[in-house]
Amino acid sequence: MLVSWLNMKLRDQYDSLDRLCDDLDLDREAILATVASNDYYYDKTNNQMKQK
C-alpha cells in the first residue's frame, strides 16, 4: 500500500522523491529502507518505486 501511495504522489504531484520528502517532512532513508525490505527500490529515471 505504501508503494502504491508513493507512486501515485510521484506520478501526480512530485517530480522526485526528494521533493516529496521535503514537502511532506518524510525521512527519505526510512522510506527507502521500508520499500527495500519489501523488494522495491526507487527508480530515479522513471520517478517511481519498482519491484526488484
PQR file of N, CA, C, O and H, with PARSE charges and radii, in Angstrom:
ATOM      1  N   MET A   1       0.822  -1.192   0.000 -0.4000 1.5000
ATOM      2  CA  MET A   1       0.000   0.000   0.000 -0.0000 2.0000
ATOM      3  C   MET A   1       0.872   1.265   0.000  0.5500 1.7000
ATOM      4  O   MET A   1       0.551   2.247  -0.668 -0.5500 1.4000
ATOM      5  N   LEU A   2       1.967   1.228   0.748 -0.4000 1.5000
ATOM      6  CA  LEU A   2       2.885   2.368   0.771 -0.0000 2.0000
ATOM      7  C   LEU A   2       3.436   2.640  -0.627  0.5500 1.7000
ATOM      8  O   LEU A   2       3.495   3.789  -1.065 -0.5500 1.4000
ATOM      9  H   LEU A   2       2.228   0.430   1.291  0.4000 1.0000
ATOM     10  N   VAL A   3       3.835   1.586  -1.318 -0.4000 1.5000
ATOM     11  CA  VAL A   3       4.400   1.755  -2.661 -0.0000 2.0000
ATOM     12  C   VAL A   3       3.369   2.373  -3.601  0.5500 1.7000
ATOM     13  O   VAL A   3       3.701   3.258  -4.390 -0.5500 1.4000
ATOM     14  H   VAL A   3       3.787   0.653  -0.962  0.4000 1.0000
ATOM     15  N   SER A   4       2.143   1.923  -3.524 -0.4000 1.5000
ATOM     16  CA  SER A   4       1.080   2.491  -4.371 -0.0000 2.0000
ATOM     17  C   SER A   4       0.879   3.971  -4.079  0.5500 1.7000
ATOM     18  O   SER A   4       0.748   4.779  -4.998 -0.5500 1.4000
ATOM     19  H   SER A   4       1.873   1.204  -2.884  0.4000 1.0000
ATOM     20  N   TRP A   5       0.856   4.320  -2.808 -0.4000 1.5000
ATOM     21  CA  TRP A   5       0.675   5.716  -2.412 -0.0000 2.0000
ATOM     22  C   TRP A   5       1.853   6.567  -2.896  0.5500 1.7000
ATOM     23  O   TRP A   5       1.662   7.651  -3.446 -0.5500 1.4000
ATOM     24  H   TRP A   5       0.963   3.663  -2.061  0.4000 1.0000
ATOM     25  N   LEU A   6       3.068   6.061  -2.684 -0.4000 1.5000
ATOM     26  CA  LEU A   6       4.249   6.801  -3.132 -0.0000 2.0000
ATOM     27  C   LEU A   6       4.228   7.000  -4.646  0.5500 1.7000
ATOM     28  O   LEU A   6       4.475   8.105  -5.130 -0.5500 1.4000
ATOM     29  H   LEU A   6       3.223   5.180  -2.237  0.4000 1.0000
ATOM     30  N   ASN A   7       3.937   5.950  -5.384 -0.4000 1.5000
ATOM     31  CA  ASN A   7       3.911   6.072  -6.842 -0.0000 2.0000
ATOM     32  C   ASN A   7       2.826   7.027  -7.319  0.5500 1.7000
ATOM     33  O   ASN A   7       3.024   7.757  -8.290 -0.5500 1.4000
ATOM     34  H   ASN A   7       3.736   5.053  -4.990  0.4000 1.0000
ATOM     35  N   MET A   8       1.690   7.028  -6.649 -0.4000 1.5000
ATOM     36  CA  MET A   8       0.631   7.975  -7.006 -0.0000 2.0000
ATOM     37  C   MET A   8       1.116   9.414  -6.789  0.5500 1.7000
ATOM     38  O   MET A   8       0.947  10.268  -7.660 -0.5500 1.4000
ATOM     39  H   MET A   8       1.529   6.435  -5.860  0.4000 1.0000
ATOM     40  N   LYS A   9       1.718   9.675  -5.629 -0.4000 1.5000
ATOM     41  CA  LYS A   9       2.225  11.020  -5.333 -0.0000 2.0000
ATOM     42  C   LYS A   9       3.327  11.417  -6.315  0.5500 1.7000
ATOM     43  O   LYS A   9       3.346  12.544  -6.811 -0.5500 1.4000
ATOM     44  H   LYS A   9       1.856   8.982  -4.922  0.4000 1.0000
ATOM     45  N   LEU A  10       4.241  10.489  -6.593 -0.4000 1.5000
ATOM     46  CA  LEU A  10       5.337  10.781  -7.515 -0.0000 2.0000
ATOM     47  C   LEU A  10       4.814  11.026  -8.928  0.5500 1.7000
ATOM     48  O   LEU A  10       5.338  11.886  -9.636 -0.5500 1.4000
ATOM     49  H   LEU A  10       4.225   9.574  -6.190  0.4000 1.0000
ATOM     50  N   ARG A  11       3.820  10.304  -9.336 -0.4000 1.5000
ATOM     51  CA  ARG A  11       3.240  10.462 -10.674 -0.0000 2.0000
ATOM     52  C   ARG A  11       2.454  11.770 -10.792  0.5500 1.7000
ATOM     53  O   ARG A  11       2.574  12.488 -11.785 -0.5500 1.4000
ATOM     54  H   ARG A  11       3.395   9.605  -8.761  0.4000 1.0000
ATOM     55  N   ASP A  12       1.649  12.071  -9.769 -0.4000 1.5000
ATOM     56  CA  ASP A  12       0.680  13.168  -9.879 -0.0000 2.0000
ATOM     57  C   ASP A  12       1.142  14.511  -9.316  0.5500 1.7000
ATOM     58  O   ASP A  12       0.663  15.559  -9.750 -0.5500 1.4000
ATOM     59  H   ASP A  12       1.552  11.488  -8.962  0.4000 1.0000
ATOM     60  N   GLN A  13       2.069  14.489  -8.354 -0.4000 1.5000
ATOM     61  CA  GLN A  13       2.368  15.743  -7.656 -0.0000 2.0000
ATOM     62  C   GLN A  13       3.841  16.104  -7.524  0.5500 1.7000
ATOM     63  O   GLN A  13       4.164  17.280  -7.355 -0.5500 1.4000
ATOM     64  H   GLN A  13       2.458  13.638  -8.002  0.4000 1.0000
ATOM     65  N   TYR A  14       4.741  15.135  -7.596 -0.4000 1.5000
ATOM     66  CA  TYR A  14       6.148  15.426  -7.305 -0.0000 2.0000
ATOM     67  C   TYR A  14       7.056  14.922  -8.414  0.5500 1.7000
ATOM     68  O   TYR A  14       6.843  13.843  -8.966 -0.5500 1.4000
ATOM     69  H   TYR A  14       4.479  14.180  -7.733  0.4000 1.0000
ATOM     70  N   ASP A  15       8.065  15.710  -8.729 -0.4000 1.5000
ATOM     71  CA  ASP A  15       8.994  15.298  -9.776 -0.0000 2.0000
ATOM     72  C   ASP A  15      10.200  14.531  -9.244  0.5500 1.7000
ATOM     73  O   ASP A  15      11.082  14.152 -10.013 -0.5500 1.4000
ATOM     74  H   ASP A  15       8.238  16.586  -8.281  0.4000 1.0000
ATOM     75  N   SER A  16      10.244  14.299  -7.924 -0.4000 1.5000
ATOM     76  CA  SER A  16      11.316  13.488  -7.347 -0.0000 2.0000
ATOM     77  C   SER A  16      10.938  13.048  -5.932  0.5500 1.7000
ATOM     78  O   SER A  16      10.084  13.646  -5.278 -0.5500 1.4000
ATOM     79  H   SER A  16       9.527  14.607  -7.299  0.4000 1.0000
ATOM     80  N   LEU A  17      11.593  11.998  -5.493 -0.4000 1.5000
ATOM     81  CA  LEU A  17      11.384  11.523  -4.126 -0.0000 2.0000
ATOM     82  C   LEU A  17      11.869  12.566  -3.122  0.5500 1.7000
ATOM     83  O   LEU A  17      11.264  12.740  -2.064 -0.5500 1.4000
ATOM     84  H   LEU A  17      12.287  11.512  -6.024  0.4000 1.0000
ATOM     85  N   ASP A  18      12.943  13.249  -3.448 -0.4000 1.5000
ATOM     86  CA  ASP A  18      13.460  14.288  -2.549 -0.0000 2.0000
ATOM     87  C   ASP A  18      12.430  15.393  -2.319  0.5500 1.7000
ATOM     88  O   ASP A  18      12.236  15.835  -1.187 -0.5500 1.4000
ATOM     89  H   ASP A  18      13.434  13.108  -4.307  0.4000 1.0000
ATOM     90  N   ARG A  19      11.781  15.833  -3.371 -0.4000 1.5000
ATOM     91  CA  ARG A  19      10.765  16.896  -3.223 -0.0000 2.0000
ATOM     92  C   ARG A  19       9.573  16.415  -2.413  0.5500 1.7000
ATOM     93  O   ARG A  19       9.044  17.153  -1.581 -0.5500 1.4000
ATOM     94  H   ARG A  19      11.939  15.474  -4.291  0.4000 1.0000
ATOM     95  N   LEU A  20       9.149  15.181  -2.652 -0.4000 1.5000
ATOM     96  CA  LEU A  20       8.045  14.609  -1.885 -0.0000 2.0000
ATOM     97  C   LEU A  20       8.402  14.588  -0.397  0.5500 1.7000
ATOM     98  O   LEU A  20       7.611  15.013   0.444 -0.5500 1.4000
ATOM     99  H   LEU A  20       9.578  14.581  -3.327  0.4000 1.0000
ATOM    100  N   CYS A  21       9.593  14.092  -0.084 -0.4000 1.5000
ATOM    101  CA  CYS A  21      10.023  14.000   1.316 -0.0000 2.0000
ATOM    102  C   CYS A  21      10.163  15.378   1.956  0.5500 1.7000
ATOM    103  O   CYS A  21       9.754  15.579   3.099 -0.5500 1.4000
ATOM    104  H   CYS A  21      10.236  13.747  -0.768  0.4000 1.0000
ATOM    105  N   ASP A  22      10.733  16.315   1.227 -0.4000 1.5000
ATOM    106  CA  ASP A  22      10.873  17.676   1.759 -0.0000 2.0000
ATOM    107  C   ASP A  22       9.514  18.303   2.038  0.5500 1.7000
ATOM    108  O   ASP A  22       9.300  18.884   3.102 -0.5500 1.4000
ATOM    109  H   ASP A  22      11.065  16.151   0.298  0.4000 1.0000
ATOM    110  N   ASP A  23       8.611  18.185   1.095 -0.4000 1.5000
ATOM    111  CA  ASP A  23       7.296  18.811   1.217 -0.0000 2.0000
ATOM    112  C   ASP A  23       6.457  18.195   2.335  0.5500 1.7000
ATOM    113  O   ASP A  23       5.756  18.906   3.055 -0.5500 1.4000
ATOM    114  H   ASP A  23       8.786  17.712   0.231  0.4000 1.0000
ATOM    115  N   LEU A  24       6.531  16.872   2.478 -0.4000 1.5000
ATOM    116  CA  LEU A  24       5.702  16.179   3.468 -0.0000 2.0000
ATOM    117  C   LEU A  24       6.454  15.875   4.763  0.5500 1.7000
ATOM    118  O   LEU A  24       5.929  15.208   5.654 -0.5500 1.4000
ATOM    119  H   LEU A  24       7.101  16.295   1.893  0.4000 1.0000
ATOM    120  N   ASP A  25       7.688  16.371   4.859 -0.4000 1.5000
ATOM    121  CA  ASP A  25       8.530  16.167   6.038 -0.0000 2.0000
ATOM    122  C   ASP A  25       8.680  14.678   6.364  0.5500 1.7000
ATOM    123  O   ASP A  25       8.445  14.242   7.491 -0.5500 1.4000
ATOM    124  H   ASP A  25       8.115  16.913   4.135  0.4000 1.0000
ATOM    125  N   LEU A  26       9.077  13.919   5.346 -0.4000 1.5000
ATOM    126  CA  LEU A  26       9.277  12.480   5.488 -0.0000 2.0000
ATOM    127  C   LEU A  26      10.765  12.153   5.468  0.5500 1.7000
ATOM    128  O   LEU A  26      11.561  12.881   4.874 -0.5500 1.4000
ATOM    129  H   LEU A  26       9.267  14.274   4.431  0.4000 1.0000
ATOM    130  N   ASP A  27      11.129  11.066   6.113 -0.4000 1.5000
ATOM    131  CA  ASP A  27      12.512  10.599   6.167 -0.0000 2.0000
ATOM    132  C   ASP A  27      12.786   9.734   4.934  0.5500 1.7000
ATOM    133  O   ASP A  27      12.322   8.598   4.843 -0.5500 1.4000
ATOM    134  H   ASP A  27      10.482  10.475   6.595  0.4000 1.0000
ATOM    135  N   ARG A  28      13.539  10.284   4.000 -0.4000 1.5000
ATOM    136  CA  ARG A  28      13.811   9.594   2.733 -0.0000 2.0000
ATOM    137  C   ARG A  28      14.462   8.238   2.962  0.5500 1.7000
ATOM    138  O   ARG A  28      14.062   7.245   2.354 -0.5500 1.4000
ATOM    139  H   ARG A  28      13.916  11.207   4.075  0.4000 1.0000
ATOM    140  N   GLU A  29      15.453   8.190   3.828 -0.4000 1.5000
ATOM    141  CA  GLU A  29      16.169   6.936   4.069 -0.0000 2.0000
ATOM    142  C   GLU A  29      15.268   5.885   4.701  0.5500 1.7000
ATOM    143  O   GLU A  29      15.398   4.699   4.396 -0.5500 1.4000
ATOM    144  H   GLU A  29      15.778   8.996   4.322  0.4000 1.0000
ATOM    145  N   ALA A  30      14.365   6.297   5.568 -0.4000 1.5000
ATOM    146  CA  ALA A  30      13.422   5.354   6.179 -0.0000 2.0000
ATOM    147  C   ALA A  30      12.468   4.799   5.124  0.5500 1.7000
ATOM    148  O   ALA A  30      12.135   3.613   5.146 -0.5500 1.4000
ATOM    149  H   ALA A  30      14.260   7.261   5.815  0.4000 1.0000
ATOM    150  N   ILE A  31      12.033   5.645   4.212 -0.4000 1.5000
ATOM    151  CA  ILE A  31      11.158   5.184   3.129 -0.0000 2.0000
ATOM    152  C   ILE A  31      11.894   4.182   2.257  0.5500 1.7000
ATOM    153  O   ILE A  31      11.357   3.123   1.931 -0.5500 1.4000
ATOM    154  H   ILE A  31      12.303   6.608   4.194  0.4000 1.0000
ATOM    155  N   LEU A  32      13.121   4.514   1.880 -0.4000 1.5000
ATOM    156  CA  LEU A  32      13.889   3.607   1.028 -0.0000 2.0000
ATOM    157  C   LEU A  32      14.152   2.276   1.724  0.5500 1.7000
ATOM    158  O   LEU A  32      14.107   1.225   1.083 -0.5500 1.4000
ATOM    159  H   LEU A  32      13.557   5.374   2.145  0.4000 1.0000
ATOM    160  N   ALA A  33      14.424   2.307   3.019 -0.4000 1.5000
ATOM    161  CA  ALA A  33      14.648   1.069   3.769 -0.0000 2.0000
ATOM    162  C   ALA A  33      13.377   0.236   3.837  0.5500 1.7000
ATOM    163  O   ALA A  33      13.423  -0.988   3.705 -0.5500 1.4000
ATOM    164  H   ALA A  33      14.461   3.161   3.539  0.4000 1.0000
ATOM    165  N   THR A  34      12.252   0.892   4.041 -0.4000 1.5000
ATOM    166  CA  THR A  34      10.976   0.177   4.129 -0.0000 2.0000
ATOM    167  C   THR A  34      10.613  -0.470   2.801  0.5500 1.7000
ATOM    168  O   THR A  34      10.222  -1.636   2.766 -0.5500 1.4000
ATOM    169  H   THR A  34      12.214   1.886   4.148  0.4000 1.0000
ATOM    170  N   VAL A  35      10.738   0.267   1.718 -0.4000 1.5000
ATOM    171  CA  VAL A  35      10.393  -0.327   0.422 -0.0000 2.0000
ATOM    172  C   VAL A  35      11.402  -1.412   0.037  0.5500 1.7000
ATOM    173  O   VAL A  35      11.031  -2.410  -0.581 -0.5500 1.4000
ATOM    174  H   VAL A  35      11.057   1.215   1.746  0.4000 1.0000
ATOM    175  N   ALA A  36      12.665  -1.225   0.396 -0.4000 1.5000
ATOM    176  CA  ALA A  36      13.686  -2.239   0.101 -0.0000 2.0000
ATOM    177  C   ALA A  36      13.400  -3.544   0.840  0.5500 1.7000
ATOM    178  O   ALA A  36      13.654  -4.628   0.315 -0.5500 1.4000
ATOM    179  H   ALA A  36      12.966  -0.414   0.899  0.4000 1.0000
ATOM    180  N   SER A  37      12.877  -3.437   2.049 -0.4000 1.5000
ATOM    181  CA  SER A  37      12.560  -4.653   2.812 -0.0000 2.0000
ATOM    182  C   SER A  37      11.416  -5.432   2.176  0.5500 1.7000
ATOM    183  O   SER A  37      11.177  -6.589   2.523 -0.5500 1.4000
ATOM    184  H   SER A  37      12.671  -2.556   2.475  0.4000 1.0000
ATOM    185  N   ASN A  38      10.713  -4.798   1.250 -0.4000 1.5000
ATOM    186  CA  ASN A  38       9.627  -5.450   0.506 -0.0000 2.0000
ATOM    187  C   ASN A  38      10.000  -5.648  -0.965  0.5500 1.7000
ATOM    188  O   ASN A  38       9.134  -5.818  -1.824 -0.5500 1.4000
ATOM    189  H   ASN A  38      10.907  -3.859   0.968  0.4000 1.0000
ATOM    190  N   ASP A  39      11.312  -5.621  -1.236 -0.4000 1.5000
ATOM    191  CA  ASP A  39      11.853  -5.864  -2.580 -0.0000 2.0000
ATOM    192  C   ASP A  39      11.475  -4.806  -3.613  0.5500 1.7000
ATOM    193  O   ASP A  39      11.230  -5.122  -4.777 -0.5500 1.4000
ATOM    194  H   ASP A  39      12.015  -5.483  -0.539  0.4000 1.0000
ATOM    195  N   TYR A  40      11.431  -3.554  -3.179 -0.4000 1.5000
ATOM    196  CA  TYR A  40      11.222  -2.435  -4.092 -0.0000 2.0000
ATOM    197  C   TYR A  40      12.402  -1.484  -3.982  0.5500 1.7000
ATOM    198  O   TYR A  40      13.137  -1.500  -2.995 -0.5500 1.4000
ATOM    199  H   TYR A  40      11.630  -3.297  -2.233  0.4000 1.0000
ATOM    200  N   TYR A  41      12.574  -0.665  -4.992 -0.4000 1.5000
ATOM    201  CA  TYR A  41      13.608   0.363  -4.995 -0.0000 2.0000
ATOM    202  C   TYR A  41      13.067   1.590  -5.725  0.5500 1.7000
ATOM    203  O   TYR A  41      12.088   1.510  -6.467 -0.5500 1.4000
ATOM    204  H   TYR A  41      11.977  -0.653  -5.794  0.4000 1.0000
ATOM    205  N   TYR A  42      13.719   2.715  -5.501 -0.4000 1.5000
ATOM    206  CA  TYR A  42      13.324   3.949  -6.183 -0.0000 2.0000
ATOM    207  C   TYR A  42      14.094   4.065  -7.487  0.5500 1.7000
ATOM    208  O   TYR A  42      15.325   4.083  -7.482 -0.5500 1.4000
ATOM    209  H   TYR A  42      14.515   2.780  -4.899  0.4000 1.0000
ATOM    210  N   ASP A  43      13.387   4.142  -8.592 -0.4000 1.5000
ATOM    211  CA  ASP A  43      13.964   4.339  -9.915 -0.0000 2.0000
ATOM    212  C   ASP A  43      13.898   5.836 -10.225  0.5500 1.7000
ATOM    213  O   ASP A  43      12.847   6.371 -10.579 -0.5500 1.4000
ATOM    214  H   ASP A  43      12.387   4.127  -8.596  0.4000 1.0000
ATOM    215  N   LYS A  44      15.035   6.485 -10.085 -0.4000 1.5000
ATOM    216  CA  LYS A  44      15.091   7.939 -10.257 -0.0000 2.0000
ATOM    217  C   LYS A  44      14.743   8.367 -11.687  0.5500 1.7000
ATOM    218  O   LYS A  44      14.086   9.389 -11.887 -0.5500 1.4000
ATOM    219  H   LYS A  44      15.889   6.050  -9.798  0.4000 1.0000
ATOM    220  N   THR A  45      15.174   7.600 -12.663 -0.4000 1.5000
ATOM    221  CA  THR A  45      14.921   7.940 -14.062 -0.0000 2.0000
ATOM    222  C   THR A  45      13.431   8.006 -14.368  0.5500 1.7000
ATOM    223  O   THR A  45      12.973   8.910 -15.068 -0.5500 1.4000
ATOM    224  H   THR A  45      15.707   6.770 -12.500  0.4000 1.0000
ATOM    225  N   ASN A  46      12.679   7.047 -13.842 -0.4000 1.5000
ATOM    226  CA  ASN A  46      11.233   6.994 -14.084 -0.0000 2.0000
ATOM    227  C   ASN A  46      10.418   7.591 -12.947  0.5500 1.7000
ATOM    228  O   ASN A  46       9.190   7.645 -13.016 -0.5500 1.4000
ATOM    229  H   ASN A  46      13.051   6.313 -13.273  0.4000 1.0000
ATOM    230  N   ASN A  47      11.102   8.037 -11.902 -0.4000 1.5000
ATOM    231  CA  ASN A  47      10.458   8.655 -10.739 -0.0000 2.0000
ATOM    232  C   ASN A  47       9.344   7.773 -10.173  0.5500 1.7000
ATOM    233  O   ASN A  47       8.204   8.203  -9.997 -0.5500 1.4000
ATOM    234  H   ASN A  47      12.099   7.993 -11.845  0.4000 1.0000
ATOM    235  N   GLN A  48       9.722   6.512  -9.895 -0.4000 1.5000
ATOM    236  CA  GLN A  48       8.743   5.601  -9.310 -0.0000 2.0000
ATOM    237  C   GLN A  48       9.425   4.465  -8.557  0.5500 1.7000
ATOM    238  O   GLN A  48      10.592   4.148  -8.786 -0.5500 1.4000
ATOM    239  H   GLN A  48      10.648   6.162 -10.038  0.4000 1.0000
ATOM    240  N   MET A  49       8.664   3.870  -7.658 -0.4000 1.5000
ATOM    241  CA  MET A  49       9.120   2.690  -6.949 -0.0000 2.0000
ATOM    242  C   MET A  49       8.877   1.494  -7.857  0.5500 1.7000
ATOM    243  O   MET A  49       7.808   1.359  -8.454 -0.5500 1.4000
ATOM    244  H   MET A  49       7.716   4.128  -7.472  0.4000 1.0000
ATOM    245  N   LYS A  50       9.879   0.629  -7.954 -0.4000 1.5000
ATOM    246  CA  LYS A  50       9.757  -0.555  -8.802 -0.0000 2.0000
ATOM    247  C   LYS A  50      10.173  -1.787  -8.015  0.5500 1.7000
ATOM    248  O   LYS A  50      10.980  -1.715  -7.089 -0.5500 1.4000
ATOM    249  H   LYS A  50      10.747   0.739  -7.469  0.4000 1.0000
ATOM    250  N   GLN A  51       9.607  -2.909  -8.404 -0.4000 1.5000
ATOM    251  CA  GLN A  51       9.947  -4.166  -7.754 -0.0000 2.0000
ATOM    252  C   GLN A  51      11.268  -4.673  -8.312  0.5500 1.7000
ATOM    253  O   GLN A  51      11.531  -4.578  -9.511 -0.5500 1.4000
ATOM    254  H   GLN A  51       8.951  -2.968  -9.157  0.4000 1.0000
ATOM    255  N   LYS A  52      12.097  -5.217  -7.419 -0.4000 1.5000
ATOM    256  CA  LYS A  52      13.401  -5.762  -7.830 -0.0000 2.0000
ATOM    257  C   LYS A  52      13.223  -7.026  -8.629  0.5500 1.7000
ATOM    258  O   LYS A  52      14.207  -7.627  -9.060 -0.5500 1.4000
ATOM    259  H   LYS A  52      11.883  -5.295  -6.445  0.4000 1.0000
TER
END
